[in-house]
Amino acid sequence: MLKLDFHPAGRHFLQIPGPSPVPDRILRAISYPTIDHRGPEFGALGLQVLAGIKKIFKTEQPVIIYPASGTGAWEAALANTLSPGDTVLMYETGHFATLWKKMAEALGLTPEFIGLPGIEGWRRGVDAGMVEERLRKDAQHAIKAVCVVHNETSTGVTSDIAAVRKAIDAAGHPALLMVDTISGLASADYRHDEWGVDVTVSGSQKGLMLPPGISFNAVSKKALEAAKTAKLPKAFWAWDEIIEMNAAGYWPYTPNTNLLYGLSEALEMIMEEGLDKVFARHQRLAKACRAAVHAWGLEVQCIDPAVYSPVLTGVMMPPGFDADAIRKIIYDNFNMSLGTGLGKMKGGMFRIGHLGEANDLSLMATLAGCEMGLKLAGVPLAGSGVAAAMNELTAGKRSRD
Ligand SMILES: *Cc1c(COP(=O)(O)O)cnc(C)c1O
């Protein structure tokens, strides 16, 4: 066994915005025996998860499932549809948008990165007007794809994907629309077909409540068409061979059998609760979390209430306080992990994850840990965030039948 140097009583509170805590029901499913990935039992499992995952993306098109982290599915989206030197319009919403852009460069594409300067763009969603303006100037259609992040996990800001679609259409531009909803899927409303997305990228370890190790590309007919002439090198990521074998529930290589058992269980759990109820639960918890931050007298990273993330909340530190030092105090004293500030926000904020199987009491415990940690760190607080969140969560609940 892995030797850990301490074993605190009770559960570790994994309140980072992914990996999110894996429910026991899913862990038990993952522990089923590993089977022959070419045998009859596996084909049935493959068909089941391939059909089930489409409901989460809200698509009738194929969804490719990779045994890879989300980063792999980012690469797959670009490598399948684009050619060396292609210009791609990418929008800077935060650290993950920046990493995707770096990957585009590494693959030999020519990304053009737009957005607001400094951290301004890291506090708001994609400005669809800026996308439209840029596309209108591209009369020669040199831009082959527009890439945006739906739920920017580094900041706690979502973006209006339908508005980006409208902007592309208003400009009359043929660019593909590619969206990263690695942390948004199954926590925030997402509609691959209705929003006219050509490639949606997602992963297993956030809203889907699975361990890391699975990622997805949902595609469109237009993306599949582009893949026929795209010239970036691709082998492992190539959609065509996978889609062909998926017809019978199999993969061209060994898929991660046990994680697919987990995916099957996760899909069942989400469908039992109902997607709309899952989304409403996330919105409610996020609202209570923001009530706590505001009661502490601290700032939420997202400054546009229309695009607050239901997945996580970014908490900005007052000047003179290092968010990572506070995270360490909370980890050491209360056995809880919070998300670190990434990129431009390093040290300036921490992130509270409230996604996946999160509920009222897991949020309350999380906020209590934060409040105690902030006090221990000497951060001056205006009031009790815990009390504010309790008020928010009890509002609208009945006291008796
Ligand atoms: C987590 C995440 C990624 C990276 O996924 P990995 O599984 O760590 O490779 C990319 N984009 C967003 C928005 C994410 O939340």
The ligand as a Gaussian input file, in Angstrom:
#p B3LYP/6-31G(d) Opt

LIG

0 1
 C       -9.339000      20.303000     -15.939000
 C       -9.406000      21.139000     -17.158000
 C       -8.551000      20.944000     -18.243000
 C       -7.429000      19.941000     -18.223000
 O       -7.879000      18.648000     -18.129000
 P       -6.869000      17.492000     -17.691000
 O       -7.772000      16.335000     -17.462000
 O       -6.172000      17.995000     -16.449000
 O       -5.930000      17.271000     -18.800000
 C       -8.724000      21.737000     -19.349000
 N       -9.661000      22.689000     -19.405000
 C      -10.489000      22.928000     -18.363000
 C      -11.509000      24.006000     -18.482000
 C      -10.384000      22.162000     -17.222000
 O      -11.187000      22.402000     -16.177000

